[in-house]
Amino acid sequence: MNKERFDIYDEQLNWIGQASRDEVHRQGYWHKTFHCWLVKHREGKLHVVFQKRQAGKDT
């Protein structure tokens, strides 16, 4: 199975290459990511909806 690869960037977000997911996280390389927060009103209060992640997830 092929390891997931991420594009990596310098501090000015210039593309500098690719590295495996585990190398990116181990070395702290800059990489792009996406977060989506779902917010809803319920009973007059704001609630943020989160997705549960697999227990063995690395981050």
C-alpha positions in Angstrom: 0.0 0.0 0.0 1.3 3.5 -0.9 1.9 5.9 1.9 -0.1 9.1 1.8 2.1 12.0 0.6 1.7 15.7 1.3 2.9 18.8 -0.5 5.3 20.7 1.7 6.0 24.4 1.9 8.4 26.9 3.3 7.4 29.7 5.7 6.3 31.9 2.8 4.0 29.1 1.5 6.3 28.4 -1.5 6.0 24.8 -2.6 9.3 22.9 -1.8 8.4 19.3 -2.5 6.6 16.3 -1.0 7.0 14.1 2.0 5.1 11.1 3.5 2.4 11.9 6.0 4.4 10.5 8.9 7.5 12.4 7.9 5.6 15.7 7.6 4.2 15.3 11.1 7.5 14.0 12.6 9.6 16.8 11.1 7.0 19.5 11.5 6.9 20.5 7.8 4.5 23.2 6.7 1.6 21.7 4.8 -1.9 22.7 3.8 -4.9 21.4 5.7 -8.6 22.1 5.9 -10.9 22.3 8.9 -14.7 22.6 8.6 -16.7 23.5 11.7 -20.4 22.9 11.7 -22.3 25.2 14.0 -26.0 25.0 14.7 -28.6 26.6 16.9 -30.5 24.3 19.3 -32.7 25.5 22.1 -31.3 29.0 21.9 -27.7 27.9 22.2 -24.9 27.5 19.6 -23.5 24.0 19.3 -20.4 22.9 17.4 -20.7 19.5 15.7 -17.5 17.3 15.6 -16.8 14.1 13.8 -15.4 11.3 16.0 -12.0 10.1 14.6 -10.6 6.6 14.6 -8.8 5.8 17.9 -5.5 5.0 16.2 -5.4 8.3 14.2 -1.9 9.8 14.4 -3.0 13.4 15.0 
